[in-house]
């Protein structure tokens, strides 16, 4: 029986995928961009402006509905001023472009394109962020794996999320993401949903990879009043120190290090925000040396544990370093799948290869494509099979 991926994309070549993405943005002359507006006063915009100067592309203004003042020498305008320059292409310089697209659609503006699309289609001119590097190549190579992995999702909502996310990957049109959002206002990067029911026990050990400001720990504590222990991994010292001041319980153990597949010192690209990561090629910062540890160091056995990972593309490595913990405990997984194009295939393939009995769920919890989240619920915990 053919899967959704087989039916929609099984016969597409590399060139076909390029053409399919281009067709979504027919109002933009992608190959002959001469001038444009920028939407989003961001780090991405700073780099894009530099690239435009090299290519003699004129920046006619910067739009942002949150920030005020000046950005990179341009006075920031709000979106209402777009109408005065409606014929100019608008480059959306934020990874949360779904929210911007909704706003532009209400203004009946069509000549916009996410910067990520330009990076995917013209990577020699516009350097790819890690989210988009090798986007089309990965789709071209992994069609059979996508078809196989699609079958692990049984729940109707997860199937819808899968189909829409795959439509997005092959078109780069944010409308497919906007229709599957679980939450339209970002409160926590990772949520503990009502469905699927994670069956968290009052003796739970929660392991938080990518603690950041403690938002996931706060979400956990808000929903689950009783637990055994919490371990938080955060390599950025500023955010680690912030959490030290916030969480005083002995049962919350903070570790100023990253997660990985080995205990070692690695290059860490510290952007002083939630985009900091261990992946070579980050565009925003120079590397510093930071320690990584494997979760298996915790020597957990026969416990109820829930592992959350939002670690900017290092999730697969961290899962390798957690293999014993996953197999030797009643282990739930909450894993981000969207930090690099290959994450979806690599992470799902690794987890399914372990042979552990899981129920698999997909949710998109934010406008950011990186917030495609896998919930793998240990079947031994599931009380109600109709979750």
DRENKOL-575499 format. One record per residue (C-alpha): residue in three letters; x, y, z. Coordinates in steps of 0.001 Angstrom, whole numbers, padded with zeros to 6 digits, always signed. Each point is the difference from the previous one (the first is absolute). Last residue first. Layout:
N
alaXYZ;...
***
This chain:
387
unk-004992+008200+023682;unk-002221-002980-000822;unk+002340-002545+001603;unk-000841+001390+003426;unk+002511-001107+002603;unk+003107+000709-002035;unk+003040-000351+002218;unk+001331-003270-001423;unk-000513+001461-003445;unk+002805+002504+000620;unk-001126+003247-001602;unk+002066+001465-002843;unk-000941+003673-000342;unk+001705+001516-003032;unk+000092+003752-000381;unk+000085+002254-003044;unk+001253+003155+001701;unk+002861+000628-002428;unk-002515+001200-002590;unk-000687+003057+002229;unk-003693+000936+000102;unk-000252-001928+003282;unk-001152-003286+001515;unk-000049-002261-003052;unk-001043-003415+001303;unk+000800-003583-000972;unk-000891-003163+001940;unk+001562-003471+000165;unk-001125-002868+002246;unk+003108-001865+001050;unk+001178-003552+000539;unk+003794+000098-000093;unk+001637-001583-003035;unk+002984+002358+000181;unk-000162+000450-003797;unk-003195+002080+000405;unk+001926+002630+001970;unk+002887+000133-002470;unk-002230+000220-003082;unk-002127+002741+001591;unk+003099+002053+000812;unk+001707-000434-003361;unk-003064+000512-002195;unk-001405+003110+001676;unk+003433+001391+000841;unk+001303+000076-003592;unk-001353+003471-000812;unk+001609+001499+003141;unk-001630+001389+003150;unk-003394-001537-000709;unk-000503-003170+002029;unk-000233+001191+003606;unk-000247-002939+002417;unk-002321-000876+002864;unk+000767-003605+000971;unk-001691-002158+002637;unk+002090-002678+001670;unk-001027-002859+002247;unk+003642-000780+000725;unk+002900-002176-001157;unk-000411+000628-003755;unk-000150+003796+000055;unk+002716+000337+002627;unk+002231-002390-001922;unk-000450+001970-003240;unk+000477+003459+001543;unk+003319+000889-001659;unk-001426-001036-003369;unk-002984+002230+000772;unk+002371+002932+000617;unk+001599-000463-003409;unk-003423-000051-001710;unk-001164+003092+001915;unk+002968+002182-000947;unk-002011+002040-002519;unk-000860+002965+002207;unk-000260-001624+003417;unk-003710-000358+000731;unk+000056-003381+001711;unk-002491-001268+002590;unk+000547-003311+001788;unk-002747-001416+002211;unk+000993-002625+002560;unk-001875-002628+001985;unk+002746-002017+001630;unk+001164-003591-000394;unk+003621+001086-000465;unk+001763+003356-000062;unk+003783+000172-000159;unk+000098+003832-000287;unk+003042-000321-002282;unk-002387-001459-002617;unk-001091+003573-000675;unk+003306+000565-001779;unk+001969+003114+000849;unk+001156+003020-002016;unk+002577+002549+001160;unk+000343+003403-001655;unk+002780+001620-002016;unk-000953+003235-001761;unk-000900+000340-003650;unk-000283+003273-001932;unk-003478+001389-000506;unk-002874+000577-002378;unk+000381-002183-003053;unk+000006-003465+001547;unk+002162-002220-002180;unk+000886-002684+002494;unk-002948-001076+002125;unk+000321+000255+003807;unk-002804+002520+000528;unk-001250+003394+001138;unk-003377+000857-001586;unk-001791+000536+003349;unk+001951+003186+000669;unk+003515+001053+001010;unk+001254-000859-003507;unk+002460-002569+001341;unk+001371-002303-002659;unk+001336-002872+002117;unk+003066-001950-001097;unk+000317-003244+001929;unk+001588-001317+003207;unk-000716-003662+000626;unk-002287-002581+001539;unk-001452-001651-003087;unk-003268-000143-001979;unk-001015+003461+001153;unk-001889+002163+002491;unk+001351+003426+000917;unk+001517+001303+003186;unk-000779+002195+002997;unk-002013-002696+001792;unk-002913+000994+002220;unk-001506-002497+002432;unk-003591+000671+001075;unk-000776-002299+002977;unk+001930+002283+002287;unk-002551+002731-000687;unk+001361+003531-000524;unk-001014+000637-003600;unk+000035+003632-001192;unk+003436+001215+001076;unk+001706-003106-001341;unk-002174+000330-003107;unk+001490+003406-000803;unk+003496-001386+000625;unk-000613-002757-002575;unk-001395+002590-002426;unk+003167+002108+000229;unk+002220-003100+000011;unk-001303-001273-003342;unk+000488-003778+000015;unk-003434-000831+001516;unk-000885-003534+001152;unk-002806-000292+002577;unk-000566-003075+002179;unk-003307-000220+001879;unk-000744-002419+002835;unk-002715-002067+001643;unk-003207+001735-001034;unk-003153+001465+001537;unk-001709+003226-001099;unk-000189-000867-003683;unk-001633+002605-002265;unk+001624+003214+001174;unk+003222-001777+000920;unk+000373-001388-003541;unk-000720+003358-001634;unk+002490+001675+002337;unk+002603-002632-000870;unk-000667+000649-003689;unk+000455+003762+000468;unk+003214-000300+002014;unk+001773+002888-001726;unk+001795-002259-002537;unk-000359-003568+001318;unk+001182-001556-003244;unk-000311-003661+000908;unk-002454-000445+002882;unk-000014-003352+001780;unk-003158-000585+002069;unk+000158-002812+002545;unk-003538-001006+000944;unk-000940-001360+003420;unk-003425+001723+000022;unk-000585-001668-003356;unk-000313+001671-003410;unk-002515-001847-002152;unk+001146+001782-003175;unk-003596+000553-001122;unk+000087+000924-003657;unk-002093+002029+000354;unk-000161+002235+003043;unk+003269+001481-001152;unk+003253+000558+001856;unk+001394+002874-002009;unk+003392+000761-001488;unk+001107+003481-001011;unk-002243+001455+002673;unk-002354+002956-000355;unk-000135+000534-003745;unk-003367+001240-001130;unk-001686-001776-002883;unk+000063-003402+001686;unk-000472-003447-001539;unk+000852+001264-003466;unk-001187-002279-002788;unk-001530+002542-002435;unk+002911+002431+000342;unk+002464-002666-001118;unk-001611-000647-003390;unk-000443+003742-000556;unk+003762+000404+000461;unk+000709-000949-003655;unk+003446-001572-000326;unk-001458-002241-002720;unk+001457-003479+000582;unk+000788+000464+003697;unk-003320+001759+000589;unk-001991-002853-001519;unk+001998-002372+002211;unk-000962+002064+003051;unk-003620-000067-001082;unk-000032-003769-000412;unk+001803-000653+003311;unk-002232+002400+001958;unk-003090-001673-001485;unk+001304-003457+000893;unk+000758+001212+003518;unk-003587+001229+000346;unk-001376-003353-001177;unk+002073-002106+002425;unk+001806-002932-001619;unk+003435+001466-000780;unk+002645-002679-000649;unk-001027-000303-003664;unk+001490+003336-001050;unk+003444-001384+000824;unk-000001-002331-003020;unk-001061+002664-002494;unk+002515+002450+001411;unk+002723-002619-000336;unk-000902-000621-003636;unk+000108+003749-000794;unk+003369+000442+001688;unk+002442+001063-002712;unk-002038+002619-001867;unk-001347+001505+003217;unk+003519+000277+001435;unk+001357+001595-003162;unk-002848+002530+000065;unk+000735+001221+003536;unk+003806-000261-000057;unk+000343+002806+002563;unk-003446+001301+000993;unk-000125+000048+003816;unk+003795+000366+000130;unk-000383+003451-001572;unk+000878-000018-003666;unk+002265+002630-001547;unk-001790+002177-002522;unk+001914+000229-003274;unk+001264-003574-000409;unk-003074-001316+001842;unk-002449+001289-002632;unk-003117-002186+000273;unk+000313-001077+003642;unk+001405+003326+001186;unk-002682+001914-001894;unk-002640-002186+001641;unk+001545+000586+003435;unk-000322+003748-000557;unk-003761-000498-000036;unk-001670+001400-003158;unk-002422+002859-000564;unk-001833+001362-003037;unk-003534-000992+001014;unk-001383+002866+002078;unk-003714-000139+000804;unk+000548+001878+003313;unk-001525-002994+001774;unk+002426-002202-001955;unk+002888+002126+001221;unk-001005-000576+003637;unk-000388-003750-000425;unk+003357-000103-001797;unk+001656+001782+002921;unk-001247-002615+002482;unk+001170-002825-002239;unk+003391+001669-000411;unk+001152-001104+003416;unk+003526-000638-001322;unk+000392+003740-000541;unk+001263+002067-002910;unk-003121+000178-002181;unk+001171+001446-003335;unk-002627+002314-001492;unk+000149+000610-003761;unk-000817+003612-000881;unk-003302+000821-001683;unk-001756+000794+003284;unk+002282+002861+000898;unk-002592+002335+001559;unk-002042-003028+001054;unk+002912-001206+002125;unk-000466+003005+002279;unk-002690-001793+002001;unk+002584-002677+000820;unk+001949+002258+002349;unk+003103+001967-000952;unk+003555-000353+001305;unk+002446+002740-001052;unk+002918-001607-001795;unk+003655+000235+001098;unk+000295-003653+001009;unk-003256+000383+001996;unk-001407+003302+001182;unk-002768+000946+002414;unk-002731-002461+000927;unk-000372-003757+000392;unk-003320-001840+000186;unk-001762+000513-003342;unk+003169-000222-002090;unk+000561+001228-003551;unk+003410+000976-001395;unk+000404+002149-003110;unk+000994+000265-003654;unk+002908-002459+000121;unk+001654+000163-003438;unk+001628-003169-001325;unk+003548+000706-001184;unk+000999-003667+000487;unk+002593+000733+002687;unk-002374+002506+001613;unk-002747-002624+000003;unk+002207-002481+001843;unk+000710+002559+002712;unk-003724+000779+000297;unk-000756-003734+000285;unk+002435-000334+002888;unk-001671+002775+001964;unk-003461-001315-000917;unk+000750-003451+001429;unk+001135+001644+003217;unk-003408+001664+000137;unk-001943+003167-000844;unk-002818-001885-001749;unk-001642+000719-003358;unk+002591+001195-002504;unk-001070+001922-003098;unk+001475-000772-003380;unk+002164+001045-002936;unk+001667-001622-003009;unk-000961-003668+000369;unk+000563-001614-003377;unk+000053-003734+000723;unk-002881+000014+002514;unk-002335+002135-002101;unk-002735-000030+002661;unk-003746-000287-000779;unk+000490-003657-000999;unk+000830-000947+003590;unk-001727-003384+000365;unk+001212-000929-003489;unk+003595+000308+001163;unk-000519-002738+002589;unk-001397-002418-002597;unk+002765+000867-002454;unk+002699-000839+002528;unk-001789-003259+000835;unk-000253-000901-003689;unk+003716+000720-000478;unk+000913-002460+002772;unk-002370-002572-001519;unk-003605-000587+001008;unk-001626-003408-000593;unk-000748-000900+003640;unk-001214+003472+000968;unk-003759-000006+000439;unk-000931-003684-000197;unk+003122-001367+001650;unk-000081+002585+002802;unk-003677-000733+000727;unk+000841-003696+000247;unk-000673-002600-002668;unk-001415-003365+001065;
***
